[in-house]
Structure formats: structure tokens, C-alpha cells
């Protein structure tokens, strides 16, 4: 791990305007810099960089943070990769924390494997471009496929000579250890002999998200029926076929920019699409799609479009991949090419604009695609049709979001001409079976609830819907509105703490006394307190936890700092290793410095306006009282139902809650 002292030196040395200036054209705008968003296509600049605070904010997407978070967002580096990039830029030597001999050996092994793999990439590429055999065989193959010099360079394509140990000898002559040539799979060692795994093949290097060479794919150029057409590197410490997608390094920026990823099957599909200027494309390299591969895409976008050729049998075999995508909470569409066409051939036989138009117009939602595909087999057979419906509902059950599930159920009901009630009932049974299976697997009934996916509502949720036929939408909207209100209020608490947590102001407490006649007499007591202490006391008193887990983390960090240091260190939050925390804090600070709207120039109208600091006591009370109000309303709604008979105790509890809600409302509407 990178030492704390190195991380501190990186943050001290890195200038956010210098780092971002390498990727975005920035122009001075007062004390800040302004530029066009690197994450969206825009004509008016909304991307702001603050050299004073060393933060950035993209108002078009809401993203923001420091130099490290920019590299993580724009280059899709991991946290350590971003730190290392900055360390190299500012000539900072990276110190690692103390590691065991075993850990050091493992790291050295992996690094040696990366070095060997990078040498192989350069050797195969150079051999193809600069030797007679390489040009005549390897380069001519790619040229016949229609690939340009630019594309060949972009994907580092190469060629391995059809000789038993040409590459291995070259690597050994350069001082590379045979041990690492064997562990990467580049060289096969048998007894005292060694030979090249990829001899006589054109080479497709496989890059990691950050551009390191993990392994290779090699295509044979002869018609030898005994040899595999494509051969991949074997599994190793650096190459795990199920955890990488071909083309992800070249595609990552465009995937994030287009907010969509095209998923194809083979290397040449990816390369042909890139040559047709469709760059947000990756391939599973002929393997069955895995959850790890989908999660890799989910770092860049929540939208995947799966591209199928005209082979119906092949499509059916790949349908499981769609369920996996849905299971990861992704949105999935499908494009099927005409019979006899695949992504590679279609891209070659059509112009760039024709390809883009086809991808846009032929894309259909997975449910429509699956229905049209499966119904071809069922024809008018009711038994087969019932099986198709169950198959589709099974896919819908994989979706973690309840609202999305309901929308798809409604769509399925419309297409298949079947009642929503029946589909909801079937869906509830599937979800119930899944939960029971999880409980059995855990082998403990006491932990049943902890094994239920928190995103999956209980079966009763769907049974209530069957009775009302619209209960999901109705209840879902109420719940969503409450969550949205709480999230807004929680963000306001964080904003006040970040900007004014250390400020000491006069707060007003309402004191209620009862006179001899039993009447309540109200009076005000003024007392001094810091903003952070006042908020902490109120939230702690009511045992309020934030609904937004990231806001809760920020709140905990702020309170910890204020309790331990007696002041708030904003830089700690801006440079937090959790990119979500850094982004939210930065966003709040940049919104304060760069308000997007000016309401009115009141001073020019000789109207005195209180500053925000003067209004702090009311702002603190308002946000705390409003959180209490929303939570109470939620409790009342949960306990209230038109179809229930209440006990006297329950009635009294609801009345108490309603009275408390009215008192809070009166406090909120009263001028403080």
C-alpha cells in the first residue's frame, strides 16, 4: 500500500488546474478557471476549477472533487493508480507501507509478469511492421480485413512468427526470465524444451482498464483443423478471462461520454466498430458473460446494448447474459443484425452513418426482444406460451429496483395480453423462492431477514398490489417522495456544517410555563452555541440516522473532527479516499462559490437583506424541525390504513404523532 506520507506529499504538490489542464482547455474566469465539460457534449462552458480551494465542479453532470477524483472520473483509474499518476507527474518517489516478505514477493512476481507482457506486445507489433515476414503475413492479414494503420496502432496489433521459439529466444536474449515467460503463458515449457504458444498467429493484446497488458488473443492464419482458430493466454496472476473485457481501455472514455456500452463477441467486432467511429464497444472475447465483466462496465455507465448476429441458436445461448446484466441493476437493450451478418461484417459493408442509424433504430428493450424471439417457437401452443411468460417474468425478477420491475411487468402484460395481477403473483412466488433458497443456503432461520436482498420487497408487497392493481406505484411514489425530502434536508445539514460548523451564534429556545390558571405561557430564551454543537444535540437527542449512507459518513467525519480537533478540516474531506464523499463536499463548496442563479440585486433597490450568517439560527432550526416532520409523517403513513381496525392504543399513538406534527408545523411557520 502507498504510505500516508506519500499520499500527503502528492496532495500537497498536485495543482488541480495543472492536472485538469492536461485534459481540458481552461480559461481564466475571475479567480477560477472555466472550460467545456469533458464528460458531456456542451457548447457553453459549465466546468469550473478553483485553484484557491484546489477543487473542480462539472455543473452539467454534477460531478466534482480534487485532482485525484478527476483522474478517477476522467481516466477511470483506481485510487492508487491516480495517486501514482500524480506522483510521476510531480516527481514524487512512492513509498510503500511495510509489507511481509511474502507480499513483496507476490508484488514482484506480478510486476515481472507485466513487464514480460509489455515486452511481448512491443515485440509482436514491431515484428509485424518492420520485418519482411511480419509485413507479408501479419500486416497483410489485417490490411485484407480493411484495418487502417491508425487502428492497428490504437489496438497494438501484432504477429508472432511461425517458428517454434522465435519470441522466446528474443525475450531471453533481452534478459527476461523464463519463469515469467512461462507464468504468463507466452512460452510453453516441456522438460528441457520451450516454444512459443502463439507461433504463426496474429496477435490481439488484451489491456486492463488502465492500459496494462494482461494477456493476448492469437488467431491462426492457416487452415489447420486440429488447431484452435483463436487461442487466449492461460489464466494467471494477472490475467483472469472472466474479469476483463477486450477493448475496455480504448473504449472507457467514450462509454462514459455516450453513457452506453455496446457489447459484442469478438476482437474484430470491436476493431471494426472503432474504425467506423463507434468507439464505446467492448467484447467478451467469445466467453460467456460474467458478473465481474458487467461490474467493469458499470463503473462507466448503467446502460448496455447487447449486439447479436443473425444466428438464432447463438442468441438463445446468450440470453442468460441479459439476466446477469439485469441482476447487476443495469439497463439493457438488444440489437440484432440481419441474417448472415455480424457486427464486423455489417460495419464493413455499411457507411459510418448507416451503422450509427441502424444501432439507434434497431435497438429494442430486452423484454420486447425476448418476447419476439421466444414466441416464434411457441406459435399458438398455450403451454409453450405460458413457458415464455414464465421465462420473461424470471428475467424481470432479476431486476433489483422495485419500480423498474413493476414497469416491466406492465409492459409484459400489455405485450402478452395477460393480466398484471397474474404476473405480479408469479413474480412474488419467484422472489419468495429466491429468498427461501438464500435462507436455506445460510442454514439458519434466525438470520433469514439478513439474507434477504434489501432491494427485494417481501411477497406481501405484491399481494397488496394484486388487490389494488396500482398499489405499487402509489406506495412507491409516497416512499420515494419521503426519501427525496430526507435526502434534500440531509444535504442541507451537511452544507451548513461545512460552511458554518465552527460559527458561534445566538439561538432562541422557546420556553413554556404553566401559570396558576393552568394556561401555557410562552417566552424565549437566548443562548450561544456553535452551529455544529446545536445540530449534533438535536440529531443525537432524537437518535436520527441519515437515510443517505454517504451523507451519514460525511456527518460522522465532521462531528468527529469537531469533537477531536475543535475545528473542521475541509481538506481532509476534499481529499477523502471515498470519491463519493469528496465529490459531494466539493459540489457543496463550488455551489457556494459559483451560484448558478442570481435571484435579484436587492442592494441596488435599497432593500436590506440579512446575510446567511445572520439567518443561521433559523436555518438550523428549520432543517432540524423539517427532518423531524418528515420522519413523523412517514410513521403516521405507515400506521394509517383505510382497511384496518385500530386498537385504542394505536389510535392514541397516531393522534400523538399528528399533534406533534402540528406543533412542528407551527414552529416552522413562526418567525424566529
N, C-alpha and C positions, 0 to 999 in steps of 0.2 A: 504493500500500500504506500501511496505517496505521503511523505511525512507532513505534519501540520506546519512545520516551519517553511517547507517548500510551498505549500498552498498559500500561506500568508505572504511570502515573497512574490508569488505570481499575482495575487490581488493588489499588492502594493505597487507593482511595476506596470501592470497592464493598464493601458488607456483605452477606454471603451470607444472613443471616437477614432483612434488609430486602428483598432481591431475591425470595427464595422466598416471603416473607410476602405478596407481591402475588398469588400464585397458590395458596398452600396456607395453611390456617388452622393456625398453630403455637401450641403451648402450652409454657410453661417446664417443663423436666424436669431439675432439678438445675442443672448448668452448661450444659446443652444445651437444645434445643427439640425437640419431638416433634409429629408430625402424621400424618394419613392419607396413604398413598401417592397421588400424583397420576397414577400410571401403572397402577394396578390398582384394582379394587373390593375394599376391605377394611373390616372393622369394628373391628379392633384396630390402633392406630397402630404402624407399623414404620418410619416415615420420620423420620430423625434429622438435626438440623443442629447443628454445633459452631461457635459464634461464636469460640471461642478459636483453633481451627485454621482457621476460615473454609472449612469443607468440609461436605458433606452426604452421606448414605448412605441408600438405599432398600433395606431388608433384604428386602422382598418380591420385588424384581426383581434385586437385586444391583447396580443402577446407583449411581453416586456421582460426586463431583467437586467443582468450585468453582462460583461464581456463573455463569461463562461456560458451563461444561458443562451446568448446569441449563437455561439458556435454549436451548442447542443440543438437549438431550433433550426438553424440555417444549414449546418453541415451534418446534422444528425449524429454528432459524436456522443459518446457516453461521457459522463462527468470526468473520469480520469483522462480520456482521450482529449477532451477540451483543455484540461489543465496542461497536458503535455504539449499540445499545440502552442499554447501561450508561453510555456517555458522555453520552447525552441525559439519562438519569435523574439523573446526578450533575453535570450542567452542565460537562462537560469538553469543551474545544474539540479537535476531532480534527485532528491534524497528519498530513499525508501525506508519505511519503518523496519525495525528489526524482525527478521524472518528466520525460521528454522532452516537448518541445512537442507532438509527435505523440500521445503517450499522454494528455496533458492535454486535447487537442482531442477525442480519441476519448471520454474520460470525460465531457466537457462535452456532447458530442453525445448520448450515451446518456441523460444526466441530463435534458437538454431534452426528449427523446422521452418519458421517463417523466412529466415534468411535463405535457406536452400530453395524454398518455393519461389521466392522472388528472383533468385538467380535463374531458375528453370524458365520462368516467364520471359525474362530478358533474352535468354539463350535461344529459346524456340522462336521468338519474334525476330531476333536478329538473323538467325539462320535462314528463315523464310525470305526475308527481304534482301539479304546480302550474299547469298551463295547461289551457285548455278542450279543445284538440285532443289534448293528451297524455292526458288522462283519458278522453276519448271513444273514442280509438283504441287507444293503447298499453296503458293501465291496464285498459281493459275486456277486451282480449285475454287478459291474464294472469289476470284475475278469472274469465273464462269457462273458463280452464284449471283453475280451482279453487285458485289460489295465494293464500295469505294475505298480509296486509300485512307480517307478520314475515318470511316467506320472501322477499318482494320486496326488503325491506331487507337481508336477510342476503346475497343474491347481487347487490345493487346493480343490479337490472334497470332498463332504461330504454327510451326511444323516441326515434328520430330523425325529425323532421318530413318529410313527403313534399313537400319543397321543394328546389330544386336546390342552394342554398348557405346554408341556414339556420344550420347548425352552423358552417361555415367563416367566415361573417361574424361570428358571435358570438365565435369564437376570435380572429380578427384584431382585433376591437374591444377585446378584453381584453389585446392586446399580444403574443399568441403568434405566432411566426414561421411564415410559410407553408412555409418549408423543412422544419420538423419536422412540420407537419400532413401534408405530402406523404410524408415518410420513414416515418411511422407508418402510412400508408395511409388515414388518416381523410379526407383530401382528395385528389381526383384532379385533377391539373393538366395541362391540354392547351392548348398555345400560351399565349394570354393569358386563358384561362378556367379557372375552378376550380369543382368541385362536390362535394357530399358523397357519399362512397362508399356510405354506409348509408341513404340517404334512403328514408323510408317503411318502415322496418324497426324491429321491437322489438329491443332490444339486450341481449346477454349478455356482460358484461365478463369477460375471462379473467385470473385472478390468478396471480402467481408463488407459490411455496411460502411466501414471507414477506409476501405480500399486495399487492405492487406490480402495477399494471395493465400487462400485456404487450401485449394486443390485444383484439379484440372478435369476437363472432359476431353476425350480424344475420339475423333471419328476416323474410321478406317477408310482408305481410298481404293482398296482392291475389292474384288468380288468373292473373297474367301468366305464360304458359307459357314465354316467352322468357327470363325472369329466373330465376336460381337460387333455390331455396326458402331455402337457407341460404348466407350469404356470410361468409367469415372475413377478418380482416386479412391483408394480404400478408406474406410473410417480411420481417423487418427485423433491425436490430442488436439489438433487444430481444425480438422475437417469432419463435420457431422452433417451428412447429406440431408437429414430431416430438419436441420435448423438453419438452413441457408437457402436463398433464392438466387438463381442466376440473373444477373443484371441489376441487382438491388443497389449496388454502388453507383452505377451510371444513372439509375432512374430516380434516386431518392429525392432530389430537389424538385423534379418535375411532378412526382407523385404528390408531394406536399403542396406544390403550387396549384395543380389541377384538382386536388382533393379527390383523387380517384386513382386506382391502380388496376391496370389490365393484367390479367393472369393468363399466361399461355403455357404450352407444354415443353417446347424445345428451345435450344440455343439459337438456332437460325430464325425462329419466330421473333425472338427478342431483337436480334440484329436487323432483320428486315423491317420491322416496325420503326426502329430508330432511324434507319435510312429513309423511311417515309415520314420522318419528323413527328412520329408518335413515340415519345421517349418515356412515358410513365408506364412501362411494361416490364414484367419480370416473368421468370419461368420456374416451374417446379422441377425441371430437368428430367421429365419422364417418370418421376416417382409420385406415389400417392401423396396428396396434400396433407400436411400435418398441422397441428395446433401451434407448434413453435414457429412455423413459417408464416402462419396467419398473424401471430402476435408481432412478428417482424414488420409486417405491413401496417399493423395497427399503430405503430409508433409514428407513422407518416400520414395516415388517413383512415377514416372509418368506412370507406367505400371501396368495394372490389367489384370489378366486372370480369367474369369468367368467360373466356373465349373458347368455343368448341368448334371443331371441324364438322364436316357433314356425316361422319361415321356415327350412326345412331347407337351401335353397340358400345362404342368407346364412350359416348356421352353417358349412358346408363351406368357404366362402371365408375364414372367420375362424380355421380350425383352425391355420394357420401361427402365429398369435399365441400359441397354447398351447405350441408348440415353443420359441418365443422365451422365454416365461416359464420353462420348464424349463431352458433353456440358461443362464439367469441364476442358477440354483441356488434358484429359488423353488418353493414348494409350490402346486399349482394344483388347484382344484375347479371344477366346472361346474354351473350351474343353468339348466335350460331351461324357459321358460314355456309354458303350453298354446297350442295353435294359435290364431292370431288375437290373441294377447296379446303385449305388450312390457312392459318394466319400468314405464314411465309409466302405461299403461292398467291394468296389474294392481294397481299401488299405489293408483290412484284407485278401483277397483271393489272393493277389499277393505279391511278394517279394519287398523289398525296391527299388532295382534297376529296377524291372519291372514297378513299379509305376512311377518312375522318367522318364524312357524311354517313357512310354505312355503319360505322361504330355507334354513331349517335342515334340513327333511326332504327337500327335493328336491335338495340338494347331493350330488353324486357325484364320485368320483375321476375324473380325466381319462381314465384307461385304460378304466374301465367305460363312460364316456360315449362315447368314441371307438369302442369295440368295438360297442356297441349301435347307434350311428349308421351305421358303415360296413358292418356285417353285413346291414343292411336291403337294401343293393344287391347284396351277393354271393349272398344266398339260399343255394342248395345247390351253387353253382358252385365246385368245388375251386380253380380257377385264381384266381378273384376272392378266395376266402377266403385263399389264400396271399399275395395282394397286400395284403389287410387286415392280415395278421400282420406283413408287412414294414413296412408303414406305421406300425404301433404300435411295433415294435422301433426304427424310425427315431426316433420320439419319445423312447423310453427312452434311446437313445444320446446325446441332448442333455443328459441329467442329469449334472452334473459329479461328484456324490457316488457312489462305487462301491457302498456298502451300499444306498443308495436304488435304484440301478439293479438290483441283484440282487433286491430285494424286488418290484419291478415286473415283472421277468422271471418270477418265481414266480407272481405274480398273473395275468400274461398266459397263462402255461402252463396255469393252472387254468381260466381262462375259455374259452380257445380249444381246450382238450383236446389239447395238444401237449406233447412232452417238453421239459423245461428244457434238456437237452443241445443240442437243435437251435436253440433260441432263443439260448443263450449263444454258440453257434458263429456264428450270423448277426450277433449283436451285436459279436462280436470282429472279424468281417470289416468291419463298418461303421466301427468305431473305427480299424481299421488303415488303411482307405481315407482316412479323415479325416486321420490323421497323415501319410500319404504325400502327400496333397494339400497339407498345410501345408509339407512338406519341399520339394515341387516349387515351390511359390509362393515360398519363400525363396531358391530357386535355388542352394542349397549343401548338399551332403551332409554336410559336416563339422559343420554346425550342426544336424543332424537332431534330436538329443536336446533341444536347447534350444528347438526349435519344438514339441515335444510338450507338450500340456497336462499339467501336473504332476498334475492331478486325474484324468487318464485313465490307468488301468493298461495295461500292454502286453498284446498279444494272448495271450501265454503265460499270463497270469493266468487267462484264461477257458478255455484248453485244459486247464490243470490241473484246473479245476472240472469240465470235462466228464468227466474220469477219475474224480474222487471224488464228483461230484454234490452236494457240500456244502462243497467246499474254500473257497469264497469266504467263507462265514460263519465257518468255523473259523479260517482265516488272518486274516480281518478282525478277529475278536474278539481274537486274540492281539496283533495290531498296535495295535488301539485301546486295549487294556489297558496296553501299554507306554507309549503316548503319554500316557494319563491319568496313569500313575505319574510319568513325567518331568515333566509339567505341574505336578503337585502339589508335587514336590520343587523345581522351579524357582521356584515361587511362594514356597516356604518360604525359599529363599535370598534372594529379594527382600525378604521380610518381615524376616529377620534383619538384612540390610544397612540397611534403612530405619530400624529401631528401635534397632539396636545397632552400626551400622557404625563409629562413632567410638570405641567402647569398647575399652580395652586390658585383656586378661585373661590368666591363666596357662593355657597349652596344654601338653599332655603328649604327648611323642613317644616311641614305642616304639623302643628301640634293640636290635638283635640282634647278638650277638657269638658267635664260634665258639671254643670252648676247645681245648686240646691234643688232647682225645679226639674232636674233630670234632662235639661236641654244641653245639646252639644255646642260648645263654643270653640271656634277655630281661630288659631293665631299662627304666626310664622316665627321660626327661629332661624337666625342666620349663623352659619358656621363655616370655617375654612377647611378645605381638604384638597388633596391633589386629585386630578381627574381620574388617574389610574386607580387610586385607592377607593374612590367613590363607586366606580364601575365594579371593581372587584368585590366590594362589600355587598352590593345589590345582587350580583350574579351568584356569589357564594351563599348568600342568605337563602336564596330560592333554589339552590342546587341546580342551576341551569347549565346544561351542556349544549354546545353548538350543534346544530343539525349538519353543518358542513364540516367535515373532519379536518380539512386544511385550515379553515378559519380557527378551529379549536386548537390546532397545533401552533398557529401564529399567536393566538391569545395566550396559550400556556408559556410560550417563549418570552412574550412581552412581560407577563406577570413575573416570570422567573427573573428576568433581568432587572425589573424594577425592585423586586424584593432583595436580590443579591447585590446589585450594583447601585441601587437607588437612583438609577437613570437608565434611559433607553438607548442602546447602541444600535442605531439604524443599519450601519454597515454589516453587522452580523446577520441581519435578516436579508439585506440585499444580496449578500454573498453566500446565502444558505445553500447547502448542497442539494436540498429538495427544490427542484426547479419550479414547482408549483408555488411554494412559499415565496421564493424570490420574485416570481412573475406577479403575484398578487400585490406584494409590498411595493414593487416598482410601479405597478399600474396606479396604485393609490397616490404615490408621491408625484408621478408625472401628471396625473389629472389635476392635482393641486397646483402644479406649476404651469400647466398648459390647459386651462379650461377651454372646452370646445365651443362654449357659447357665452356671450356677454348678455346678460339679461337687460340691463339698462344702465346708462351713465347717470346714476341718481345724483351724484355730487354736482353735476352741471346744472341740475334743476333745483339746487339749494335745499335738497331734502337730506336730512341727516340719517345715515344708515349705520346701524350697530355693526361693529366688526364681528367676525366669527368668534373671536376670543371672548368678547363681551356676552355673546349668546351661548357660551359653553354650558353654563348650569342648566339652561332649558334644553339644550341639545342632548345632554347626558340623561336628564330625566325622561325626555321624550322617547329616546331609544330603549331605555330600560323598561319603561311602562308599556311601550308597544310590544316588546317581546313577551312580557307577561300577558298582555291582552291576547295575542295570537295563540299562545300556549293554552290559555283558559278556553278560548273559543274552540280549539281543537278538542279539548277534553269534553266540552259540552256537546259538540257534534258527535263524538264517539259514543257518548252515553245516551243521546237522544235518538229515538226511532219511533216512527208513527205506528209501527206494527208490534209494539211491545207494551206489556203491562208492568208498571213500575211499583216497587215497594215504597212505602212512605219514606224510608231512609234514603232511597235513591232520589226520590222527588226533592227531598230537603237538600240533598247534595247538589243537585242541578240548580236549585234556587240560589244556594250559596254562591255557586260559581257565577251565575248570572248577575247577582248583586255585586260581586267583586268586579266583574267586567264593567258594570255601570260606574262604579267608583273610579276605576282606572280611566274610563272614558271622560268622566268629569274632570279628573286631574289633567288629562291631556288637553282638554279644551279651555282650561283655565289659564290665564296669562300669568306667567311667573316673573 
